[in-house]
Amino acid sequence: MATEGGGKEMNEIKTQFTTREGLYKLLPHSEYSRPNRVPFNSQGSNPVRVSFVNLNDQSGNGDRLCFNVGRELYFYIYKGVRKAADLSKPIDKRIYKGTQPTCHDFNHLTATAESVSLLVGFSAGQVQLIDPIKKETSKLFNEERLIDKSRVTCVRWVPGSESLFLVAHASGSMYLYNVEHTCGTTAPHYQLLKQGESFAVHTCKSKSTRNPLLKWTVGEGALNEFAFSPDGKFLACVSQDGFLRVFDFDSVELHGTMKSYFGGLLCACWSPDGRYIVTGGEDDLVTVWAFGDCRVIARGHGHRSWVSVVAFDPYTTSVEESDPMEFSGSDEDFQDLLHFGRDRANSTQSRLSKRNSAESRPVSVTYRFGSVGQDTQLCLWDLTEDILFPHQPLSRARTHTNVMNATSPPAGSTGNSVAAPGNSAPPPLPRSNSLPHSTVSSAGSKSSVADGALAAGVSKFATLSLHDRKDRHHEKDHKRNHSMGHISSKSSDKLNLVTKAKTDPAKTLGTPLCPRMEDVPLLEPLICKKIAHERLTVLIFLEDCIVTACQEGFICTWGRPGKVLETRTLAVCPRT
């Protein structure tokens, strides 16, 4: 692990760090925050979140930035590494009473220089559609809180759709909305569409089409985050019960599951090619799950507290291969990603390419991803072929991969050694830990859903979901909370109780759902740096920089190697 000094230096805030590709540097002139910079009391407030959209305008400043701090929501022109931020001129600013923004998402498909659609979720359960350029408020969904009274934890536009969006709540439910439909004046009535192990999906039962179109009930406790695969076909959900569940979005089939080492899972992200999902949560670990095999292939231990955000870096990730491999996207999408990675190749790719030609290996891969947490640390990780294709001698795995012995495993670990892949390793894990199809669905196969239930009232959703999509052009100290034992849903809707499995965490440990620490490789972070005073809540990888944010409300820009001009002014609007 890369470190800089020891003792007191370990507690100092870092303003730069070095990886194989070069020096990343914090740019004070590109820091965004509340304009008056009055100290913000973050206790009890919802996490600061940041959303980006590019409007492709002619000015060269097409990026727009939205972030929430407490009861406030701001919308700025984002100038990144190019120019100092002018905090006195937000494009739009909103202050809410009685509720707080919790999350937001831009519709990249419909964004123009004149108009942009922004969804905002709130702590009281409502979802607002606004246009911060026109400074208009279009619609308010769940206004009377008849659909769900709990906090909105995640909101996302359905990929490729101009009108569909998905909303997750702390109740453990998700709802599919259409911006063109209204919500009813009475609480919705539902009918069962599909039911499986620990999930149920219902349609809204009404004479006229109204929101929500679908209601998903997933797992136990809060549904903390969800993420669509790069091709938009699959949906990864992480819940407070510690489970990752991956669904086929259109057919509502459960593809596979994974269990945290302990505690809830808080975040998840897909690799750029859709082959891997990384999760983070209350076990202080990052976990890498292979989509095709439905199994855990590695864990990363570098954080000293809960992991709040994980994200892949598509600009540093590099992939070269000669033989096609299955993944969740189309061949066209994957070829685009290959060129995308090659255009931004670094020395890591060069090293792997040399090995590829010298040893005639069919695949040469390096995935870069990052994580931030409540320990105020930023970690960067490399996921290389030694982990992805574990059919090599132990010595080679140690040479070419950041694999370390778990000398200080997280609490709950039963051992401190890593079983590296090779001849001496124990038998490989089963290639699938997804639930048997016979237990996943009690409403029939995909075809029966399409021919039966959809024809009985969900055909409008099917049409929108399958045909309304357009072609895409791109994409501190804490107390450990073993939350599985005391989670309960705050929602009064009895449907939340449908088919929720009471999974004993002790029974999953040591199974393919949750391998023991010694059963999978343990990754060591490339870098692990303290970069803030308060817990970190944002990590976004852009082409010329990395963006982070903490609960104080400071959004920071880290210039990538070679992207920063040394002659720039370094301080504008210093912190008070």
Secondary structure, 3 states (H helix, E strand, C coil): CECCCCHHHHHCCCCEEEECCEEEEECHHHCECCCCCCCCCCCCCCCCCEEEEECCCCCCCCEEEEEEECCEEEEEECCCCCCCCCCCCCCEEEECCCCCEEEEEECCCCCCCCCCCEEEEECCCCEEEEECCCCEEEEEECCCCCCCCCCEEEEEECCCCCCEEEEEECCCEEEEEECCCCECCCCCEEEEEEEECCEEEEEEECCCCCECCEEEEECCCCEEEEEECCCCCEEEEEECCCEEEEEECCCCEEEEEEECCCCCEEEEEECCCCCEEEEEECCCEEEEEECCCCEEEEEEECCCCCEEEEEECCCCCEEEECCCCCCCCCHHHHHHHHHHHHHCCCHHHHHHHHHHHHHCCCEEEEEEEEEEECCCEEEEEEEEHHHHCCCCCHHHHHHHCCECCCCCCCCCCCCCCCCCCCCCCCCCCCCCCCCCHHHHCCCCCHHHHHHHHHHHHHHHHHHHHHHCCCCCCCCCCCCCCCHHHCCCCCCCCHHHHCCCCCCCHHHHECECCECCHHHCCEECCCEEEECCCCCEEEEEECCCEEEEEECCCCEEEEECCCCCCCCCCCCCCCCC
